């Protein structure tokens, strides 16, 4: 068993993650205003994925969970990525 105190994250870490999330939100808005032809949506989705990963790991404490739950989350993310990829391929080849 792990000690519960090993899961305590300091306020400074949360402040850094929050600042990162704010910066990534600003980057998303900036990318949305600039025309990157067909890649604007893809870039915004990558930034959103990074933000979701930060929230999952730090605010939802997934980094302290076991291998099974991490595997289930990775399977879910892979399935979502496949569905979004199939949707993009359908739109691109119309």
N, C-alpha and C positions, 0 to 999 in steps of 0.2 A: 504494500500500500504506500502511496505517496503521501507526503505530508501536505496538509491543506495550505500551509504557509508558502509552499513552493509555487502555488498558483496565484499568489498576490502580485498584481501588476501595479506599479507606481503611477501616480497621477501625471507625472512628466511624460511617460510613455503614451498615455491616453491623449495628452495635449499634442504630442508630436503626430500621432495618428490622425487626430482631428484636423490639424494644420495640413497634413498631407491630403486628406479628403477635400478640404477647401481648395487647395491648389489644383487638385485633379478636376474638381468641378469647374474652376475657372478655365482650365485647359480644355475641358469639354465644350464650354461656351465659345472659346476662341476657335476651336476646330470647326464648330458648327457654322461660324461666321465666314470662315475661309473656304473657298471652293477647291476641294481636292478631287474634283471630278466624281468618280464612282466610289472613292475610298473614304469619303467623309463619314458615312454610317459605320463602316468597318472600324475606323479609328476610334469613333465614339464608343462602339461596343467593346473594344479592347480596353479603353480607359474605364468604362463602367465595370468591366470584369475585374480590373485591378482594384477598384474601389470596393467591390463586393468581397473580394478576397481579404482585403484589410479588415472589413467589418466582421467577416466570418472568423478570422483568426484572432483578432484582439477583443472586439466587443462581445462576440458570442462565445469566446473561449474554446473554439474548436481545436486549437493547437494543443490543448491538454487532454483531448479525448483519445480513446483507444483506436487501434488500427481498423476495426470493423466499421465504426462510424465514419472515419475518414474515407474508407473505401466506398461506403454508400454515398457519401457526399460527392466523391470523384465520379462515381458512376452517374449520378444525377447531373453533374456538370457536363460530362461527356455526352449524355443524351440530349441535354439542352443545346449544346454546341452543334451536335449533328442535326437537330431539327432546324436551328437557325441557318446552318450551312445549306441544308436542302431547300429552305425557303429562298435564300439568296441565289442559289443555282437556278431555281425556277424563274425568278425575276430577271436574272441576267440573260437567260437564253430565250426570252420571249421575243 
